[in-house]
Amino acid sequence: MDIVIPDDYPPTYANLEQPDLQRLAPYGAVRLYTSRAADRDELFARLSSAEVVINVRAYTALDEEAFAHAPALRMISILGTGTDNVDLAAAARRGITVTNTPAVGAPSVAELTLGLILAVVRAIPVGLLLDGGAGSADPRHGRIVAAARSIAASSNGRKSLSVRRRSSAAGSRK
């Protein structure tokens, strides 16, 4: 099997000795490109014998034209959540399986969201900017008790659910 990583730039893997790539060795030959293709023709050449493509960067368009240059392609594995650079309808028509990691960023997004909420509630940015970083002299800053507040999430997606879980652990009402 020919496993191609057509666009690992800036490098995530850097070389074939990387442990995650070593785990692929029993399944086939791995070809790693640590630069962006200069143009579509170079991309097509990289994809020409691929049976599996690991898409590290979302700037490589995998569309009907790219699929036509990769007749053996059976699977695209996206290292991340987005599928916007893959023509999913064209992949389905050709029987190409497309996978991604949809929840991979949810914990980080939830933690950052809660951190920003606490920064606003406690006026942390204001405190850091005033008095040379010594804090705010205004007694109103930081008076809101974060645990007594409710968190309203705008959806039921993985990221929103992750925010709700973490905020309820801190004593927030849903």
trRosetta pair geometry for C-beta under 8 A, 3 or more apart (Angstrom, degrees):
i j d omega theta_ij theta_ji phi_ij phi_ji
1 27 5.7 -38 54 151 133 78
1 28 3.1 -98 70 -70 79 148
1 29 7.4 -175 85 27 50 64
1 51 4.8 -99 -158 62 82 144
1 52 6.4 34 163 0 116 110
2 28 6.0 -116 -56 162 19 132
2 29 5.7 -15 -114 65 60 99
2 31 6.9 2 -172 0 88 114
2 49 4.7 -31 112 126 176 94
2 50 5.4 -125 110 -114 106 34
2 51 5.1 117 50 4 74 89
2 52 7.4 176 92 31 50 71
2 72 7.1 67 42 98 117 139
3 24 5.7 -101 72 169 169 136
3 27 6.9 62 -40 99 135 107
3 28 5.2 131 -15 84 97 115
3 29 6.8 -178 29 88 77 45
3 30 4.7 -27 78 -105 110 68
3 31 7.1 168 86 21 54 67
3 50 7.4 55 -139 -143 17 84
3 51 7.2 -48 -71 61 51 85
3 52 4.6 -16 -114 71 75 110
3 53 7.9 168 -162 -86 55 23
3 54 6.7 32 177 -15 97 105
4 30 7.9 166 -84 -159 28 50
4 31 4.9 -12 -113 64 72 104
4 33 7.7 17 -175 -4 87 105
4 46 6.1 141 -176 157 134 84
4 47 6.3 176 94 -109 159 49
4 49 7.7 129 -51 75 129 72
4 50 3.9 -73 12 -100 128 117
4 52 7.2 163 23 87 65 56
4 53 5.3 -26 72 -108 91 69
4 54 7.4 -172 90 23 41 73
5 8 5.1 22 145 -35 120 113
5 13 6.8 32 126 22 170 147
5 21 8.0 -70 -16 -106 144 117
5 30 7.2 20 -5 -176 103 94
5 31 7.0 -167 30 94 67 56
5 32 4.8 5 56 -118 118 66
5 33 6.4 -164 98 30 70 69
5 53 7.6 132 -94 -165 34 59
5 54 4.7 -27 -94 68 86 103
5 56 6.1 41 -164 -19 105 115
6 33 5.4 4 -159 40 33 130
6 37 6.7 -15 166 -39 103 115
6 43 6.2 65 174 -145 137 77
6 46 4.5 114 -128 126 99 138
6 47 6.1 -12 -83 -64 141 84
6 50 7.8 -50 -54 -66 109 151
6 53 6.4 -14 -10 -148 109 108
6 55 7.5 -12 39 -106 97 65
6 60 5.9 129 92 -145 117 162
7 33 6.4 -3 -67 87 30 110
7 35 8.0 -65 -135 103 54 30
7 36 5.6 35 -142 -114 97 61
7 37 6.7 -65 -88 -10 99 86
7 43 7.8 -1 -61 -116 112 100
7 55 7.3 15 46 -146 109 63
7 56 6.2 -157 86 53 74 93
7 57 4.7 -98 120 43 114 114
7 59 7.0 -146 163 69 151 87
7 60 4.4 -172 -7 -46 156 134
8 11 5.3 47 139 -124 99 61
8 12 5.6 -107 -156 31 102 83
8 13 5.3 -43 -161 31 157 99
8 14 7.7 -123 135 -46 129 29
8 32 6.1 -21 20 -167 139 92
8 33 6.4 146 25 81 83 53
8 34 5.2 -42 84 -107 96 57
8 56 4.7 53 -100 37 71 158
8 57 7.2 167 -106 -17 28 104
9 33 7.8 -53 -28 125 105 78
9 34 5.7 110 -74 171 87 48
9 35 5.1 59 -67 -127 147 24
9 36 5.0 -110 62 -40 139 73
9 57 6.7 -39 58 -29 59 153
11 14 4.1 92 152 -80 141 63
11 34 4.7 -3 -85 -146 110 109
12 56 5.4 -158 18 -158 132 135
12 79 7.1 -178 77 131 170 158
13 16 7.8 38 150 -82 120 32
13 18 4.4 -133 -161 20 80 162
13 20 6.9 -108 -111 65 103 111
13 21 5.6 79 -156 -38 133 127
13 32 6.0 -109 94 -142 136 139
13 34 7.6 -128 71 -92 85 99
13 56 7.5 -116 -8 -89 103 152
14 18 6.3 123 51 -58 83 122
14 34 6.5 52 -132 -112 33 139
15 18 6.2 142 70 -26 58 89
15 32 7.1 147 -146 87 25 152
15 34 7.8 -23 -71 -53 53 140
16 21 5.4 -124 -148 125 51 141
16 22 7.6 109 160 -70 66 67
16 30 6.1 149 -129 89 106 117
16 32 5.7 -171 -70 10 81 133
17 21 7.6 48 55 70 12 117
17 22 6.9 18 -164 -60 34 111
18 21 4.6 71 69 16 92 109
18 22 6.9 -160 89 -15 43 88
19 22 5.3 -52 -143 32 34 117
19 23 6.8 41 158 -25 64 97
20 23 5.9 -48 -160 24 33 114
20 24 7.6 32 145 -18 59 101
21 24 5.6 -50 -161 27 45 115
21 25 7.6 71 143 -44 64 84
21 30 5.5 160 -168 140 100 166
21 32 6.8 -17 -126 -63 151 135
22 25 5.7 -22 -165 -13 45 119
23 26 7.9 -44 176 18 42 97
24 27 5.5 -69 -170 42 62 111
24 28 7.2 -45 160 53 91 72
24 30 5.2 88 99 -70 128 129
25 28 8.0 -140 -160 61 25 29
25 30 6.7 -72 -84 -6 59 116
28 51 7.2 -106 -155 50 174 126
28 52 7.5 136 55 25 145 118
31 46 7.5 -171 120 -162 129 81
31 50 8.0 -110 46 -89 121 90
33 37 7.5 30 141 -63 154 77
33 46 5.8 -37 -31 -133 152 137
36 57 7.6 -70 -96 77 95 156
36 59 7.1 -25 -125 94 126 128
36 60 7.7 -162 -141 -72 84 94
37 40 7.4 83 122 -96 133 17
37 42 4.0 173 -163 96 96 105
37 43 3.9 178 61 -63 175 76
37 46 6.2 -120 -85 -2 121 136
37 60 7.2 86 15 -115 113 105
38 42 4.9 82 39 2 82 153
39 42 5.5 101 53 10 63 99
39 43 7.3 -118 107 -2 37 92
40 43 5.4 -54 -149 38 38 115
40 44 6.2 41 152 -23 70 103
40 65 7.3 -7 -173 123 134 131
40 66 7.8 -117 -157 -81 95 85
41 44 5.6 -51 -147 35 31 112
41 45 6.5 34 152 -21 63 103
42 45 5.6 -50 -150 33 34 114
42 46 6.6 37 150 -20 64 103
43 46 5.6 -56 -153 34 34 112
43 47 6.3 20 154 -10 68 112
43 60 6.5 165 -133 -148 131 103
43 66 6.6 -52 130 -118 118 108
44 47 5.8 -64 -144 44 31 105
44 48 6.5 61 153 -63 64 86
44 65 8.0 -69 -87 142 117 87
44 66 6.6 -143 -93 -128 75 61
44 69 3.8 -66 -151 172 100 167
44 70 7.8 -141 -148 -42 62 82
45 48 5.7 -20 -151 -21 32 120
46 50 7.7 28 133 -39 64 123
47 50 4.9 -60 -157 12 57 128
47 53 6.6 -7 -123 -88 96 128
47 66 6.1 47 50 -175 173 90
47 69 5.7 83 84 104 113 102
47 70 4.1 -68 151 -71 105 120
47 73 7.1 -8 -180 -68 103 127
48 69 5.9 -65 -93 161 67 87
48 70 6.3 -130 -111 -95 17 63
49 70 7.8 -65 22 -136 10 75
49 72 6.4 7 -167 37 44 136
50 53 5.2 44 166 -66 147 86
50 70 5.1 -24 56 -147 99 122
50 72 6.7 173 85 77 38 97
50 73 5.4 26 99 -90 93 88
51 72 4.9 -57 -87 135 73 105
51 73 6.4 176 -140 -111 25 32
51 74 5.3 1 -178 16 78 102
51 75 7.3 28 141 29 67 86
52 73 7.7 136 -76 -144 19 66
52 74 6.7 -37 -73 61 67 85
52 75 4.7 -8 -117 69 83 101
52 76 7.6 168 -162 -86 56 29
52 77 6.7 14 -177 -2 103 106
53 62 6.9 163 96 -108 157 143
53 70 7.4 -6 -47 -166 125 165
53 73 6.5 -5 -16 -135 108 113
53 75 7.3 -171 31 100 63 57
53 76 4.8 -12 66 -115 102 75
53 77 7.2 -178 91 28 51 66
54 77 5.0 -22 -110 71 69 102
54 79 6.3 48 175 -36 93 107
55 58 7.5 73 152 -90 112 44
55 60 6.2 -144 -142 66 100 119
55 62 6.6 -88 -88 -24 141 138
55 76 5.9 20 -15 -176 118 99
55 77 7.0 176 19 83 75 45
55 78 4.9 -24 66 -108 109 66
55 79 6.6 -160 86 13 53 79
55 85 7.2 -175 176 85 144 123
55 86 7.2 -150 -4 -62 171 115
56 79 4.9 0 -114 41 56 135
57 60 6.0 91 84 -6 89 97
58 80 7.1 -76 -54 72 105 147
58 82 5.4 11 -106 85 138 132
58 84 6.8 37 -166 62 122 93
58 85 4.7 169 -169 -17 70 136
59 85 6.9 -120 -85 -111 6 149
60 85 6.3 88 74 157 49 140
61 66 6.6 177 110 -29 71 136
61 85 5.5 -121 -103 -169 49 87
62 66 5.0 -107 -140 81 50 150
62 67 7.1 79 175 -53 79 83
62 76 6.1 128 140 -118 167 153
62 85 6.3 74 18 130 81 83
62 86 4.6 -8 69 -113 110 74
62 87 6.8 -139 105 16 63 76
62 91 7.5 40 128 -70 110 114
63 66 5.4 98 46 13 55 100
63 67 7.1 -108 113 -5 30 94
63 86 7.8 -176 -72 -153 52 34
63 87 4.2 78 -128 -16 65 128
63 90 6.1 75 -171 39 53 159
64 67 5.7 -57 -146 37 29 112
64 68 6.4 36 154 -27 64 103
64 87 5.9 -49 -33 78 71 161
64 90 4.2 -129 -75 -132 79 147
65 68 5.7 -49 -152 27 32 115
65 69 7.1 21 152 -10 61 104
66 69 6.0 -65 -159 40 36 106
66 70 6.5 6 152 3 70 114
67 70 5.9 -75 -143 52 35 95
67 73 6.2 -115 -137 57 73 142
67 87 7.7 -98 -17 60 125 115
67 90 5.9 -173 7 144 149 115
67 91 6.9 -166 -86 -91 141 59
67 94 5.4 -159 176 -20 140 168
67 96 6.7 -120 -125 -23 122 150
68 71 7.6 8 -172 -70 34 76
70 73 3.9 49 129 -33 114 121
73 76 7.3 21 -180 -55 116 86
73 94 7.4 29 82 132 101 135
73 96 5.6 3 125 -109 99 123
74 95 7.3 -33 -134 118 68 91
74 96 6.2 -173 -164 -121 20 65
74 97 6.7 13 152 19 68 92
75 96 6.6 178 -82 -167 23 73
75 97 4.7 -15 -111 65 81 96
75 98 7.6 167 -159 -81 56 32
75 99 7.1 3 -170 3 102 104
76 86 6.0 160 111 -121 157 142
76 91 6.6 -79 14 -126 128 140
76 96 6.2 43 -9 159 98 116
76 97 7.3 -171 30 93 62 52
76 98 4.8 -6 64 -114 104 75
76 99 7.3 179 91 28 56 63
77 99 5.0 -10 -117 65 69 105
77 100 7.7 157 -167 -82 49 39
78 81 7.8 -78 119 59 123 5
78 82 7.0 -129 168 76 144 53
78 83 6.3 -138 -21 -92 166 70
78 86 7.1 -108 -68 -21 127 138
78 98 7.0 29 -18 -178 109 87
78 99 6.6 -164 22 94 76 52
78 100 4.0 -15 65 -101 116 87
78 101 7.4 -141 93 6 79 73
79 101 7.2 8 -154 7 34 121
80 100 6.5 -41 87 -159 46 101
80 101 6.3 -70 -139 48 4 98
80 104 6.7 -115 -135 57 40 143
80 105 7.9 29 -154 -35 77 114
81 100 5.8 91 -143 156 26 127
81 101 6.4 -77 -75 80 58 63
81 102 5.4 84 -134 -126 88 42
81 103 8.0 127 -101 -21 109 16
81 104 6.2 -147 -57 39 91 100
81 105 6.0 -68 -29 9 134 116
82 85 7.0 64 126 3 109 89
82 100 7.3 -164 56 -143 22 150
83 86 5.1 -62 -172 45 77 110
83 88 6.1 44 151 -64 129 116
83 98 6.4 85 -136 149 123 135
83 100 5.8 -111 -63 -40 96 146
86 91 6.2 10 166 -34 107 139
86 98 5.6 146 137 -133 155 143
87 90 3.9 29 114 22 120 117
87 91 6.3 154 91 -19 65 84
88 91 5.5 -53 -145 37 33 114
88 92 6.3 35 155 -21 66 104
88 98 6.1 -105 -119 34 81 157
89 92 5.7 -53 -149 35 30 111
89 93 6.5 33 152 -21 63 104
90 93 5.6 -51 -148 33 33 114
90 94 6.5 18 156 -6 65 110
91 94 6.1 -70 -151 46 29 101
91 96 4.0 -90 -162 72 83 110
91 97 7.8 -144 160 -4 115 4
91 98 5.2 50 133 -40 162 118
92 95 7.6 39 -174 -73 31 26
92 96 7.4 -84 -57 51 23 71
101 104 4.0 47 127 -38 115 122
102 158 6.7 136 133 -3 94 151
103 106 4.8 -31 -166 -3 74 127
103 158 4.6 -132 -113 -168 91 159
105 108 5.4 -67 -163 50 64 109
105 109 5.3 62 142 -26 92 108
105 159 7.3 -12 103 -88 88 108
106 109 5.8 -59 -140 39 28 109
106 110 6.1 28 162 -20 65 109
106 158 4.3 -86 -90 136 141 104
106 159 4.8 -142 -125 -88 77 57
106 161 7.7 -9 -165 65 134 86
106 162 4.3 148 162 -25 102 153
107 110 5.8 -57 -146 37 29 112
107 111 6.3 27 158 -17 65 107
107 162 5.9 -131 -86 -163 43 142
108 111 5.8 -55 -146 37 30 110
108 112 6.3 27 157 -15 65 107
109 112 5.9 -58 -147 40 29 108
109 113 6.1 34 153 -24 65 108
109 159 4.7 -33 95 -139 141 115
109 162 7.0 91 73 79 91 136
109 163 7.7 -66 116 -58 85 98
110 113 5.6 -53 -146 34 29 114
110 114 6.4 24 158 -13 64 106
110 159 6.3 -170 -57 -163 82 64
110 162 3.7 -116 -54 123 144 104
110 163 4.4 -155 -131 -72 87 58
110 165 7.5 -5 -162 54 155 92
110 166 5.1 132 154 7 121 140
111 114 6.0 -56 -147 39 30 106
111 115 6.2 33 153 -21 64 108
111 166 6.9 -144 -81 -143 58 169
112 115 5.4 -55 -146 37 32 115
112 116 6.3 30 156 -18 66 104
113 116 5.9 -58 -151 37 28 107
113 117 6.4 30 151 -20 64 105
113 159 7.8 117 -25 169 144 100
113 163 5.1 -39 86 -110 146 120
114 117 5.4 -49 -145 34 35 114
114 118 6.3 34 156 -16 66 104
114 163 6.6 173 -51 -143 91 80
114 166 5.6 -99 -46 116 150 127
114 167 6.1 -167 -104 -76 113 83
114 170 7.3 142 -158 -7 133 151
115 118 5.9 -56 -149 39 30 108
115 119 6.3 34 151 -23 64 106
116 119 5.3 -50 -145 34 34 116
116 120 6.5 33 156 -17 65 102
117 120 6.0 -58 -153 37 30 107
117 121 6.1 24 154 -15 67 111
117 146 7.3 113 129 -143 100 118
117 151 7.5 -12 -134 -109 165 106
117 167 7.8 4 65 -104 162 119
118 121 5.7 -55 -136 42 32 109
118 122 5.7 6 170 5 68 116
118 124 7.0 38 124 -17 78 133
118 146 5.8 -1 -111 -103 78 158
119 122 6.5 -67 -133 54 19 92
119 123 7.9 39 167 -136 51 3
119 124 4.2 -83 -138 45 69 119
119 125 5.8 59 172 -27 110 89
120 123 7.4 17 -175 -76 28 42
120 124 8.0 -42 -29 24 21 88
120 125 8.0 5 -85 10 49 110
121 142 8.0 72 130 -122 65 44
121 144 4.9 -110 -168 86 89 123
121 146 4.8 105 115 -88 160 95
121 149 7.1 -121 -112 -11 141 155
122 127 7.6 -41 137 -3 86 135
122 141 7.4 57 170 166 46 81
122 142 4.7 30 -154 -111 68 80
122 144 7.6 -123 -72 61 47 89
122 146 7.1 -38 -46 -47 96 118
123 126 4.2 -34 175 38 97 121
123 127 5.8 106 115 -26 85 93
123 136 6.2 -16 121 -10 128 156
123 138 7.9 -72 133 74 165 117
123 141 3.7 -91 61 -152 152 101
123 142 5.7 -97 36 -46 101 69
124 127 5.6 -56 -144 39 33 112
124 128 6.3 30 159 -19 66 107
125 128 5.8 -59 -148 37 31 109
125 129 6.3 22 157 -16 66 111
126 129 6.0 -65 -149 39 29 106
126 130 6.1 16 162 -13 68 114
126 136 5.3 27 123 -75 101 132
126 138 7.7 -38 142 39 135 127
126 141 5.9 -132 86 -122 133 140
127 130 6.3 -60 -136 39 26 102
127 135 4.5 -13 -163 -139 101 58
127 136 4.4 -83 -97 -17 70 92
127 141 6.3 159 -62 146 97 146
127 142 7.4 42 -56 -46 135 119
128 133 5.5 1 -161 -126 59 71
128 135 8.0 4 -67 -92 34 42
129 133 7.7 23 -76 -80 11 55
130 134 7.5 -78 106 57 72 73
130 135 6.9 -26 80 123 101 22
130 136 4.9 78 52 -99 146 62
130 137 6.8 -128 148 2 138 79
131 134 4.0 -75 123 50 116 102
131 135 6.1 -24 60 56 134 45
131 136 7.3 -178 8 -93 116 24
131 137 6.6 118 -49 -34 131 96
136 141 4.3 32 81 40 152 158
136 142 7.6 166 51 -10 124 109
138 141 4.9 86 84 -12 100 104
139 143 7.5 57 146 -61 67 116
140 143 5.7 -62 -164 -6 46 129
144 148 7.9 -136 178 58 71 105
144 149 7.1 36 166 -54 112 123
145 148 4.5 57 90 8 107 114
145 149 7.5 178 94 -23 60 86
146 149 5.8 -56 -161 18 41 117
146 170 7.1 -31 120 142 111 127
146 172 7.3 -52 151 -77 76 104
147 170 6.0 -131 -102 143 84 80
147 171 3.6 11 -156 89 106 129
147 172 6.3 -122 -145 -64 43 60
148 171 7.7 -15 -56 129 39 112
149 172 5.9 -25 81 -129 70 98
149 173 7.6 -139 119 32 31 85
150 172 6.4 127 -128 179 26 90
150 173 4.4 -43 -103 76 83 97
150 174 7.1 15 -156 120 89 5
151 163 6.6 -151 163 140 141 102
151 164 6.4 -178 97 -108 125 61
151 167 4.3 25 -12 133 157 166
151 168 7.9 -112 35 -51 126 67
151 172 4.8 50 -14 146 106 142
151 173 7.5 170 18 78 67 47
151 174 6.6 -35 63 -117 85 46
153 156 7.6 110 107 -81 122 40
153 160 3.7 121 175 -163 135 106
153 161 7.5 161 124 -57 173 35
153 163 5.7 146 -94 74 120 123
153 164 5.6 -73 -21 -54 139 103
154 160 6.6 -132 51 -102 56 134
155 160 4.8 -179 71 -19 73 153
156 160 6.2 -101 -111 79 14 133
156 161 6.6 45 -170 -57 55 100
157 160 5.0 92 54 14 73 103
157 161 6.9 -139 97 -4 35 92
158 161 5.8 -59 -145 40 28 110
158 162 6.2 30 156 -22 64 108
159 162 5.6 -55 -149 35 30 113
159 163 6.6 33 152 -20 64 102
160 163 5.6 -51 -151 33 34 112
160 164 6.4 34 152 -19 66 104
161 164 5.6 -51 -148 36 34 113
161 165 6.4 37 154 -21 66 104
162 165 5.8 -49 -146 33 32 113
162 166 6.4 24 158 -12 63 109
163 166 6.1 -64 -149 42 28 105
163 167 6.0 21 158 -16 67 113
164 167 5.9 -61 -140 41 26 106
164 168 6.1 24 162 -18 65 108
164 174 5.7 45 -154 -118 110 108
165 168 6.2 -59 -148 35 24 106
165 169 6.6 26 153 -21 60 106
166 169 5.6 -52 -153 31 33 115
166 170 6.9 25 151 -12 63 105
167 170 5.6 -59 -154 39 38 108
167 172 4.0 -40 159 48 96 139
167 174 7.8 128 90 -88 112 69
168 171 7.6 105 -171 -35 35 6
168 172 5.8 -92 -84 65 39 77
168 173 7.8 52 -110 -122 80 15
168 174 6.0 -11 -78 -54 115 98
